């Protein structure tokens, strides 16, 4: 089996991967769920048969775990640091859930090409554009990883927005709000320069925060929203179940 085939095939073959996913979800439901009592809202139907990007705000280690629990598509795969695969147990779990290994020693362009290839393979790639866990009590990170959001806009790749209200405390009931899936596209004749790409990505994140009833503490929210509405068209998607 070649290197490329190993990346596409789940660890241990599909039956073993399915068993690992079932066991992990059961353990989370029994051991973690009762502690936080998370809630989920919105439609969790897969929006299409094509590759998608699931975009969420990120505040806690359990964010991707609960999203995977609520959105059970076998096509969903999150991005994980390549180093985590060196930890045997964690590596098995990541492979069973189809996680995409990201080598941070390579350039952003190479990493993006790897992720784009997974989208082309009709996977739903889970993405935290903030790049790291963010505290609501602290200022937002200065840099937002906007490249893949802009790629989705240029290529008309469906986006599944998920807003998370991270009340992670005993019985805190953190909320996971799945918004309507959309396709974003540039209006006819429009282009975005690098600065405008960042502005559009920040407006996407502001809307995701708003899903969860949170304020997106960015100094240029008004300018970002104005540019987004002027240059980008938003088209809702129907779920696969709706045809």
Buried (B, 14 or more C-beta within 10 A) or exposed (E): EEEEEEBEBBBBEEEBBBEBBEEBBEEBEEEBBEEBEBBBBBBBBBBBEEBBBBBBBBBBEBBBBBBBBBBEBBBBBBBBEBBBBEEEEBBBBBBBBBBBBBEEEEEEEEBBEBBBBBBEEEBBBBBBBBEEEBEBEEEBEEEBBBBBBBBBBBBBBBBBBBBBBBBBEEEBEBBBBBBBBBBBBBEEEEEBEEEBBBBBBBBBBBBBBBBBEBEBEBEEBEEBBEBBEEBBBEEEBEBEEEE
